[in-house]
Structure formats: structure tokens, C-alpha cells
């Protein structure tokens, strides 16, 4: 509350992301949120089915309570976002047929979707117990569909996720909401420049857009150069103390230096050619930076 009050005094734009909707609806919290000129509230869901939800999110308010809170916030004029994170594959039909229509009824305006990522450590977070409880062998499913390792997590290929998401995106559009692509490799394919949709809201003009997804999404023409990232604002001071010692660069320590290093590392995790429909064909610009080609997908 102290943090919210300080932000409110300066009218600093914020996004509140929580499942603790019980706290959101307290009179003191709600009255404070209503004083904001630039605010969005994100609420996460996996399923509306109460038993499954209790298994997956044992300490969170029920999906019904979360929906009721979203409607209260929307009725007060607060921009509301649903985060379908993680999206668990067996729930796809349920999401299309039940969850998305319910979100529309409570005046949700934007839906961010991101598939489940499975940690390498098989016991971390009780994933085996989770899969057993919902009757699904997630490990076998991810192996079968050629999941790859990104950091310490197993992630499904972008092409597979994009194909699976088409009914979900269609359902979101049918009820008048916008789709935000939360998955790495798909971030540039959402309806909005920022995956959570705040780029369209007054007061959020300063959102951090010096990122690859935004460069790929907003660049005109078939080819994209690093200039599309470099022309955006990014912090100039050193971030070395914030970076894992195994990842620190010898060639610079600003955000832009790290962006350029990754830009010029095609074929690696989260490089531009890891985004669906983007390829590097061996071309460089006059500065020696890779030039990427956006194609069909």
C-alpha cells in the first residue's frame, strides 16, 4: 500500500499483476486504484474448473472470485487484462469454449497468453504431482513435440504453439478483446506492440520498447536492422552488476551493448531468428550488424 500510495502521488503509470483479488477489492485499495490516471490490472487464470484450479493454484482465490473482481474493477473504469499463463495444453478447448466467453462478460479488454514452461529440475514446483492430478503426462508430451531447452526450462517450439493458439486467438477476437503474445518467439505477433496492451493506454507512452519483438513488429519492409532497436531509448549506465557473471560482456556493459551482442548471435536462444517467421541469411549492414529477413509463417 505504501508503494501504491507513492506511485499515486506522482501519478506514475503502473501495471498491477496479481491473483490476490481479495486484497484488490478492499475499500482502501480500490479507492486508491480509482485515483490513478494510468493504471492496468492483470489477473491470471489457468482454468475455470474449480477442482482443477484448486490443484494448480491451491492458495489463490477461486476463478469465480477473480472474475467477480475483474468486473468490479472494469465497472470502476480500470483497464483489466487476463493472463492465461501458463496455458496448459489439455485446457485448450476449455479456454476457447468457456474461459474466454466468461472474460468477455466481465468486461476484460485484453488477454495475454503464454504456454507452460517446464523446469529442468523435475521436482521443482511439484510438476509431477500437477500432471498426475490433471491426468496428463506433460513431460512425454513436451518430448513428443520437440520442446527445447531455454535457460533452465523446456519450451515448446514457436510453430507448434502458434498453430495451437489459432482457435484461442479467434475466440478472443470474436468477443471483441485483443490478444497479447506472451510466448518467446511469438511476441511480435500479438494485436498490440506491448504484449500486455499498455502501449495503447494514456500515460504509458514511455513503456520500454527497445526490444527485439517491437523492432520486428514495427519495422516496415522485409528486412530489419539493429537500428530499429538502437533508435529507441534504453538506459546508458552499466548493468554489469545485475548480470550473471557467466553472461557479462567484455565489449560493453549498457543495455544496448547486450542487445547488440544478442542481435549478432543468430541461432541462439532469444536471438531475432528465434522469432517465428524471421531468418538470418548471412547479411550484414554497414556497421557490421546482422540483417534479418521477415517472411511468411
Order of alpha helices (4+ residues) and beta strands (2+ residues): alpha-beta-alpha-alpha-beta-alpha-alpha-beta-alpha-beta-beta-alpha-alpha-beta-beta-alpha-beta-alpha-beta-alpha-alpha-beta-beta
